[in-house]
Every structure is written in structure tokens, then in C-alpha cells.
């Protein structure tokens, strides 16, 4: 049976060169980076080389990069510090953010005297910038805007530049979960002065369990984890040296072939859209996922004409991996909070599947998926 992996927005397969790098570091660089002897110094060189390289890709200084266990920890670190350390009293976000943002904000609202505003969205999940401007204009307290650069379920690309301009005009801070951007699209944080971003290595063919936050200079950060002075006091715990090295390698590889990979994935996505439209004229695409200029090349969120019980299960039986909404929602009978927020109830009840591609996806994978969908439907 053919195996087709179309859940790359959930996680990506490791690049062979990344596996090689991780293995070599595990074998040869086992010292604690905080130790002063030669074994520790060797490990410290690996960590700081990665930090410097990552900073270079985003046009920031190495001191602004904090290594974490992934995007969720980075979001937690940023949002908690914004409220507990930086004096933010008002947070503007949307109902379709990742739960690593929404659930943290719910907790912060319970624990602190803060207010949360939700910016209006249209039926495709696009931000109403007039409403965002109104929310910022009417805010009398220190405000943080938290909006995803690319939505993990819909693939919608946020106009980051516009949000940066509005935040600057109204003296608001800007945090963006950029997990779906990093490794797929360039991001210059001088051109687009986002104050805080979060990233996760396993979204760009790197290892799981490692990521980073970029926190602009001037914001003193207090750690979530207490017990050591690692990461310049921003995160306690011995650095995950081999995975940091793997993330560094994955990012190097991503940038080396970014243009080529994006073109390849975009062409496959366009072909997939055409084939799906030919399969059934009742199929529609959620959000902006079928609009190549408004969505990431990776994600296509497909809504079928009716509820199709066990569709994902039947696809899996045929060797095809996809997701209903996001992988974080698997097994959740409440459905996708993203689709529930933007679709009428009757449409949200229909079966939607998120197919997500990578540079390893082939035309044959798409053809096989279409043939299986013909059978299943």
C-alpha cells in the first residue's frame, strides 16, 4: 500500500542531513554548555553558533534569540512576560489563534486584571483592519496585539506590515506566532518590526522538542522555568544541544532551497486544487487556502459537501495522512475552533480536511489521494 504524508502543517519529516547532524553532535559533543572545561566549551560553541545563525536569518542580534522546547513554550514565555513583567493590561487577538495563545490568554485573564479584545474576522478568517485600528485607538492601557503570521489550519497569510504600522501608530506591542512561516518564507524583523515571535523546528524538517522565541532588545524577560541561569536568565535548564544543532541545520537547509521548494509546493497545491474541483463541484476551500497569493503554499483546507463520518480514518486505512482542522485537535469531538469561529453552523458541521504539503510531496501523492477520495466519496 502506498503511503502518502499530507499532514506537514502538523509536523514534517526530518531532513536526512538534520538526522546526521543530530547524531554527530550526540556522539561527539556531550558536554554541558555551562561547564567551563573543554567539553562544555565545545557544546557552548554549538549552541552559540546556532543562535548567531538564527539571528542572522531574521536580522536581529544573537542576544534576542531564546531557545525553547518549541513554539508553545515560546508563546507562553512571551505572553506571560507581557502581562506579568511588561505591564500589558489589554490584549487584542482573534478567535482563530493557536491554542498555545488562546489558552494562555484565558489563564492570564483569570489570574490578572487584564482585558482581552477579539478583532473581527470575515467569513474567510481575514482580519478586519478597520476594527483592529478602532480597538487600538480606543485602548487607554498598555496593549499587546497577538496575531498569527500564518494560520495553522486555514493557511491564511496575515498582512504583517499593516499590523506593524498600526501597532507603531498606537504604541502597542506586537506578538506573532510565526511557527508556520519559519523555514518557508523569509522574515526580516527590521523591515517588519514585530516585537516577539515564536518558532518550532519540527515545522521545517527539524527535530521535535526544540524551538525559539525572538524577543526584541529592551524587554527584560523573566523565566517560566526556575532553577538556573541558562539562556541569559530567560530559561532555566541545560540546553538541548543536539536538537539546537539540528534546528540550526534544518534552517540552513530551508533557506538554501527556499525559493525552489516554495515553487514546487505551490505548483502541487495548484494542481491539487484543480483535481479536487474536478472531483466534486460541491467541494469548497476554507479560509483563503485556495488563493495562492493569500495563503501559504503548504496548507489546503478542504470542505466537502456534507458530513462524511470516518473520512480521516478511511484515508488512513488507504495510507494517507491528513488532519481534521489541526493535529492538536485530533480526537476532539468539538470540531475545529477555527472553522466554528468563521463558518455558519450548517457549514461547520460538514466534513473539512486539512491537507498540508512539503518539499517531499510528489504529484503521484496527489494523484493517489484523488483516486482514494473518489472511492471514499
C-alpha positions in Angstrom: 0.0 0.0 0.0 1.3 3.4 -0.9 1.9 5.8 2.0 1.2 9.5 1.5 2.0 12.0 4.2 -0.1 15.2 3.8 0.0 16.5 7.4 3.1 18.7 7.2 1.4 21.6 9.0 1.3 19.3 12.0 4.9 18.2 11.7 7.4 17.5 9.0 9.8 14.5 8.4 13.4 15.2 9.4 15.8 16.0 6.6 18.5 13.3 6.3 21.2 15.9 6.8 19.5 17.0 10.1 19.5 13.5 11.4 23.2 13.2 10.5 23.9 16.5 12.3 22.0 15.5 15.4 23.7 12.1 15.6 27.2 13.6 15.2 26.5 16.1 18.0 25.1 13.4 20.3 28.2 11.3 19.7 30.9 13.9 19.9 29.6 17.0 21.8 28.1 15.6 25.0 29.4 18.3 27.4 27.2 20.6 29.4 27.3 24.1 27.7 27.5 25.7 31.2 30.7 23.8 32.1 34.0 25.7 31.7 36.1 22.7 30.7 36.8 21.9 27.0 33.9 19.5 26.7 31.5 22.2 27.9 33.1 24.9 25.8 32.7 22.7 22.7 29.0 22.4 23.4 28.7 26.1 24.1 30.2 26.8 20.7 27.5 24.7 19.0 24.7 26.5 20.9 26.0 30.0 20.2 26.8 29.2 16.6 23.1 28.2 16.2 21.9 31.3 18.0 24.1 33.6 15.8 22.9 32.0 12.6 19.3 32.1 13.6 19.6 35.8 14.5 21.2 36.5 11.1 18.2 35.0 9.2 15.8 37.3 11.0 18.1 40.4 11.1 18.2 40.6 14.9 21.1 40.3 17.4 22.0 36.9 18.9 21.0 38.2 22.3 17.4 38.5 21.2 17.1 34.7 20.5 16.0 32.4 23.3 15.9 28.7 22.8 12.8 26.9 24.0 11.2 23.4 23.8 9.1 24.6 20.8 6.5 27.1 19.7 4.1 26.6 22.5 6.7 27.3 25.2 7.8 30.4 23.2 4.2 31.7 23.1 3.8 31.1 26.8 7.1 32.8 27.7 6.2 35.9 25.6 2.6 36.3 26.7 3.2 35.7 30.4 6.1 38.2 30.4 4.0 40.7 28.5 1.4 40.7 31.3 3.5 39.8 34.4 6.7 41.7 33.6 6.0 44.4 30.9 2.8 45.8 32.3 0.4 44.9 29.5 -3.2 45.3 30.5 -5.1 44.9 27.2 -4.5 42.2 24.6 -6.0 42.2 21.1 -6.2 38.8 19.4 -8.5 36.7 17.2 -10.7 33.7 17.8 -8.7 31.6 15.3 -5.3 31.8 17.0 -3.5 28.6 18.0 -4.4 27.3 21.5 -0.9 28.0 22.6 -2.0 31.6 22.5 -5.8 31.4 23.3 -5.5 29.1 26.3 -2.6 31.1 27.7 -4.7 34.3 27.4 -7.6 32.6 29.1 -5.3 31.7 32.0 -3.9 35.2 32.2 -7.3 36.7 32.2 -8.3 34.5 35.2 -5.0 35.3 37.1 -4.6 39.0 36.3 -6.5 42.2 35.9 -6.4 42.3 32.1 -8.9 42.6 29.3 -8.9 40.7 26.0 -10.5 42.0 22.8 -11.2 39.9 19.7 -10.7 41.5 16.4 -13.5 40.9 13.8 -12.9 38.4 11.1 -14.7 37.9 7.8 -16.0 34.6 6.5 -12.6 33.6 5.3 -10.9 34.3 8.6 -9.2 37.5 7.4 -8.6 40.3 10.0 -10.8 43.4 9.8 -8.1 46.0 9.9 -10.5 48.9 10.5 -11.8 47.1 13.6 -8.2 46.4 14.7 -7.4 50.1 14.4 -10.5 51.0 16.3 -9.6 48.6 19.1 -6.1 50.1 19.3 -7.4 53.7 19.1 -9.8 53.2 21.9 -7.4 51.4 24.2 -6.3 53.6 27.1 -4.0 50.9 28.6 -0.7 49.3 27.6 -1.7 47.0 24.7 -0.3 43.9 23.1 -1.6 42.6 19.7 -1.2 38.8 19.3 -2.0 37.6 15.7 -0.6 34.6 13.8 1.5 35.3 10.8 0.1 32.2 9.0 -2.9 30.4 10.4 -2.1 26.8 11.1 -5.5 25.5 9.9 -6.5 27.8 7.1 -3.1 28.8 5.8 -4.2 32.5 5.7 -1.2 34.9 5.5 -1.6 37.9 7.7 -0.5 41.3 6.4 2.2 41.7 9.0 3.4 45.0 7.6 -0.1 46.6 8.1 -0.2 45.3 11.7 3.3 46.6 12.4 2.2 50.1 11.2 -1.0 50.1 13.3 0.9 48.9 16.4 3.5 51.6 16.0 0.9 54.3 15.4 -0.9 53.4 18.6 2.2 52.5 20.7 1.2 48.8 21.1 3.4 45.8 21.3 3.1 43.1 18.6 3.5 39.3 19.2 3.1 36.9 16.3 3.1 33.1 16.4 5.3 32.6 13.2 5.5 28.8 13.5 4.0 28.2 10.0 6.3 30.9 8.5 9.7 29.9 9.6 11.6 27.8 7.1 9.1 28.5 4.4 9.2 32.3 3.9 11.8 34.9 4.7 11.1 37.2 7.6 13.1 40.4 8.3 12.4 41.8 11.7 13.9 45.1 10.9 11.6 45.6 7.9 8.7 44.2 9.8 9.4 45.2 13.4 7.4 42.5 15.3 8.4 42.7 19.0 8.1 39.0 19.7 7.9 35.8 17.6 7.7 32.1 18.2 9.1 29.2 16.1 9.3 25.5 16.2 11.9 23.3 14.4 9.7 20.4 13.6 7.7 22.6 11.2 10.7 22.9 8.8 12.1 19.4 8.8 13.9 19.8 12.1 13.6 17.9 15.3 10.6 18.0 17.7 11.1 19.4 21.2 13.1 22.5 20.2 12.3 26.0 19.0 13.0 29.6 19.8 11.5 32.9 20.8 12.8 36.2 19.4 12.3 38.9 22.0 13.4 42.4 20.9 16.0 44.2 22.9 14.9 46.4 25.7 12.3 43.9 27.1 13.6 42.2 30.2 12.3 38.7 30.3 11.7 36.6 33.4 11.8 32.8 33.0 8.9 30.4 33.2 11.2 27.7 34.4 13.2 28.5 37.5 16.5 26.8 38.6 19.3 28.0 36.5 20.7 31.0 34.6 20.8 29.4 31.2 19.6 31.4 28.1 20.9 34.6 29.8 18.4 34.0 32.6 15.4 33.7 30.3 15.0 29.9 30.6 16.4 27.5 33.2 17.6 24.1 32.2 20.6 22.6 30.3 20.3 23.5 26.7 19.2 20.7 24.3 22.5 20.9 22.4 21.9 18.2 19.7 18.4 19.4 18.9 19.5 23.0 18.7 22.2 21.9 16.3 19.6 20.0 14.3 17.3 23.1 14.2 20.3 25.2 13.0 21.0 22.7 10.2 17.3 22.5 9.3 17.0 26.3 9.0 20.2 26.4 6.9 18.8 23.8 4.5 15.4 25.5 4.4 17.0 28.9 3.4 19.3 27.3 0.9 16.4 25.9 -1.2 13.5 28.1 0.0 12.6 29.6 -3.4 12.9 26.3 -5.2 10.8 24.5 -2.5 8.1 27.1 -2.4 7.7 27.0 -6.2 7.5 23.2 -6.1 4.9 23.1 -3.3 2.9 25.9 -4.9 2.7 24.1 -8.2 1.5 20.9 -6.4 -1.1 22.8 -4.4 -2.5 24.4 -7.6 -2.7 21.0 -9.2 -4.4 19.6 -6.1 -7.0 22.4 -6.1 -7.8 21.7 -9.8 -8.1 17.9 -9.2 -10.4 18.5 -6.2 -12.6 20.9 -8.1 -12.9 18.3 -10.9 -13.8 15.6 -8.3 -16.9 17.2 -7.0 -18.3 20.7 -7.7 -19.6 20.9 -4.2 -16.1 20.9 -2.7 -15.1 24.3 -1.4 -12.0 25.6 0.4 -12.0 27.1 3.8 -10.4 30.5 4.5 -8.1 31.7 1.8 -6.4 28.4 1.4 -7.2 28.1 -2.3 -6.0 31.6 -3.1 -2.3 31.2 -3.8 -1.5 34.9 -3.1 -3.2 35.0 0.2 -2.3 31.6 1.8 0.8 29.5 2.5 1.8 27.1 -0.2 1.8 24.3 2.4 -1.9 24.2 3.5 -5.1 23.4 1.7 -8.2 23.2 3.9 -11.0 21.4 2.0 -14.7 21.4 2.9 -16.7 18.5 1.5 -20.4 19.0 0.5 -21.7 17.0 3.5 -20.6 15.4 6.7 -18.6 12.2 5.9 -18.2 10.1 9.0 -14.8 8.4 9.4 -13.3 10.1 6.3 -9.9 10.6 8.0 -10.0 7.1 9.3 -10.7 5.7 5.8 -8.0 7.8 4.3 -5.6 6.5 6.9 -6.6 2.9 6.0 -5.5 3.7 2.5 -2.2 5.0 3.7 -3.0 8.8 3.5 -2.2 11.0 6.5 -4.2 14.2 6.8 -5.9 16.2 9.6 -9.3 17.5 10.6 -8.5 21.0 11.5 -5.2 20.8 13.3 -3.3 17.8 14.7 -3.7 19.4 18.1 -7.4 18.9 17.8 -7.3 15.2 17.0 -9.8 13.2 19.0 -11.6 16.4 19.9 -15.3 15.9 19.1 -15.9 19.7 19.4 -14.5 20.2 16.0 -12.2 22.9 14.9 -12.4 26.1 16.9 -11.1 27.9 13.8 -13.9 26.7 11.5 -16.5 27.2 14.2 -15.4 30.8 14.5 -15.8 31.7 10.8 -18.4 29.4 9.3 -22.1 29.2 9.7 -23.1 26.3 11.9 -24.5 24.3 9.0 -21.2 24.6 7.1 -19.0 23.9 10.1 -20.9 20.6 10.5 -19.7 19.4 7.1 -16.5 17.4 7.0 -13.4 19.5 6.5 -9.9 18.1 6.0 -6.6 20.0 6.2 -4.1 18.6 3.6 -0.6 20.0 4.0 2.3 19.6 1.7 6.1 19.7 1.9 9.0 19.7 -0.5 8.9 15.9 -0.3 5.3 15.7 -1.6 5.0 14.5 -5.2 2.4 14.7 -8.0 2.0 10.9 -7.6 1.0 11.5 -4.0 -1.7 13.9 -5.1 -3.0 11.6 -7.8 -3.2 8.7 -5.4 -5.1 10.9 -2.9 -7.6 11.9 -5.5 -8.2 8.3 -6.6 -8.8 7.3 -2.9 -11.2 10.2 -2.4 -13.1 9.1 -5.5 -13.6 5.7 -3.8 -14.3 7.0 -0.3 -16.8 9.7 -1.5 
